[in-house]
């Protein structure tokens, strides 16, 4: 069985949050703790239909958490700022699913393992996801710029360009290399939105 440090090391190697770092840290900790006891849960569960369903539900919840962490490590910083409220909901969903999964598993495993589940559940009660105020403000500023652009057409007003530039700087896009990475992330996002026919995201 992997310990928390080993799971955490593997996850952080693949997940370096571009934005929403504190929420990523909290969700990652949650993911790592549950993943570290998952082999024991799987080995100890009853071979009943209920036991299989409980383990599957918890596994799906962990995958959802991992997907959110990867989303924040691979997606465009500008998009993560603009879609901050949507991203916040993305964090809440796996947290809720993990809690439900642990409660289901807790009833079908030996007491010693059930106690570990309860300890994690107690910790989850104290996890409160919240947007970083600075990142939230940058997102609001970017949304305002986009709305102005729609109203005024494809204007290249110097003040708007400067405001956009300042937003990028506040998000840590300060070098040509970072700007290139951001452009690539945006391009992938647009291509995915078009493939999924997601006009709102595009």
N, C-alpha and C positions, 0 to 999 in steps of 0.2 A: 504493500500500500504506500502511495506517495504521501509525504507530509506536505503541510501547507507551503513551506518555503520552496519545495521542489516544483509544486504545481504553479506557484506564483512566478517563479523564475521562467518557466516555460511560457506562461501566458504573457508576461511583460516583454519577453523577447519578440512576441508577435503583435503586441499591442502597445503602441506609443501614442497616446491620445493627442490629437491636434488641438482639440478644444474640449471644454467640459471636464477638465482634469480631475477635479475633486469628486465628481459623480462617478467617473471611471474608476478612480481609486477605490471608492466604497463598493461599487459593483464587482470589481475585480477581487477584492478581499472576500466578499460574499461567495463569489464563484469558486475561489480557491479553497475555502473552508469546506464547502459542500463536496467539491470534487475530491478532496483528500479523504473523505469518509465514504464516498460513493461505492468503491469496491467492497467495503465491509457491508454496506446496506444491501448491495446486490447479492452477496453471498449468504446473508442472513435472512433474507425475505422468504416468506412462504411461497411454495410453488403453485399457489392458487391463482385464479384469474385476477383476483383483487390485488395480489402481491405483484404480479407482472404489470398490471395497469399502473400501480403506484410508482414502481421503478421507472416505467416508461414515461410517465408524466414528469417525474423529476428530471429525467434525462433531457426531455424536450425543453424544460425550463432552463436547464444549464446551457443548452445550445442557443436559446434565445438570448441569454446573458452574454454569451461569447460573441454572438452576431452584433450586439449593440456595441461592445468594446471594439470589435473590428471595424464597425461603421465609423466610430469616432477616431480611429487610427488611420483610416484610408480615405475618408471623404474630404471634400473641399472645406477649408476653414470658413470661407465666406458663406457657404451653404449651411454649415453647422451653426453659424451665428444667426443667419436669417431664419432658420427653422428651429430655433432654440426651444420654443414651446412644444413642438412636435417631438423633438429629441428627448425632452423631459418625460413625456409620456412613454417613450421607448424604454426609459430606465425603470419606470414604475411597473410596467407589465411583467418583465422577468422577475422582479423582486416579489411581486404578488404570486406569480406562478411557482417560484421556489418555495415560498412559505406554504402554499397549498400542497405542494409535492412532499415537503418534509412532514407535514401533519399527517398525510396519508401513510407515508412510510413508517412514521413513528408508531403507528398502531399494529404493525405486523413484524417488527423486529425485536430481538431480545432487549431486556431492560437496559443493559449497559450501553448499547448503541442508541436506544431511544433517548437516553440521557444526553448523548452528544447532539442528537437532533434538537432536543429542547434547548440546549445551550445556544446553538446557532439561531434558533427561533427567537430566543430572548434578545440576542444581539441585533437581529433583523428589526425588531420593534423600535430600536433606537436609531435606525438608519433613516434619515430624512434627506431626500434628494432636493436640491435647490440649484437654480442657475446662478452662475457667477455674475454679479451686478454689472461688471465692466463688459463682459461678453454679451450680456443681455442688451446693454445700451448700444453697443456696436451693431448688434442685429437690428435694433429699432431704427438706428440711423441709416443702415443699408436699405431697410424696407422703405423708409421715407424717400431715399434717393431713387429707388426703383419706381415708386409711385409718381414722383415728380417727372421721371423720364417718360412714363406712359402718358402723362397729361401734356407734356411739352413736346412729345415726339423724340426723335433721336438727337437731342441737343447735346452739344459738347461744351456746355458752359464751363468756364475755367473754375468757378467756385464749386461746382458739382464734382468735377474731376479731382479737385484738391480735397474735398470732403471724402470722396471715395478712397483716395490715396491715404489719407489719415486713418480711415477705418482699417485699411489693410495693414498699416504700420501697427495699430493697436492690437491687431490679431497676430502680430509677430512676422508678418510678411515683409521683411526688410532687406532682402538681398535678391539679386537676379536669379539665383538658384532656387530660393523659396518661391519666387514669383512663377518660375517655370514649373515647379512641383504643383503649385496651386492651379495653374492653367491646365495641366494634365489631369488633375483631379476633377476640375470643372468639366473638361471634355468628356471624361468617362461618365460623369453624372448625367450630362446632357444626352449622350449616346444611350445610356440605360433608360432614361426617361422617354426618349423617342421609341426605343424598342418596346417599352411597356405601354406606350401611348398615354403617358402621364403628362398631360398638358400643364397642370398646375406646377409640377416640379420643374418642368422645362421653362 
